[in-house]
Every structure is written in C-alpha cells, then in structure tokens.
Amino acid sequence: LKDEIVTVETPAFAESIKEGDITFDKKVGDSVAEDEVIAKIETDKTTMEIKAPKAGVIEELLVADGSTITANLPVIKLRLGGAG
C-alpha cells in the first residue's frame, strides 16, 4: 500500500514504570528500515527502544524530543514504503 501512514506508539511499560523521557534517533524526512530504532525511552529502571514496524519515512513526530511520555502514546507518524 503506497503512502499508507501508520502511527507508532510507545510500548507498554512494566508495571512499576509510569513514565519515561523520549529521545528521537531519527527526524522528520528520515528513511527507516523495518525494525530500525526510531527513538529511545529512558526510565529510572531501563531504556526501551521504539522500532519501526515497517520500512518507511518519518512523516511527523507527535511529541517533542526530550519530553516525558507514558505507555501506549502515539509518538510517530510513519509513511510506509521507500523514500521519494
């Protein structure tokens, strides 16, 4: 499906973790491969990675870099398919 846009959410957090700080490894317009790390979430216990569900291009970041976020929050819009 060409130009399909999917929303990538933060993963479910462990029971003891309520929130974390997100840092993006990619910016709008960057191409990503399937399973490539797009962002990381730092919590007081661990660092979680958010990976691209499929290959595509970062269309939009839905939260600010460095912001504090919670589980199952939409953070990235990804346009599926190759660049250009």
Helices and strands as residue ranges (DSSP letters): E 5-9, E 20-24, E 31-32, E 37-42, E 47-51, E 56-61, E 68-69, E 74-80
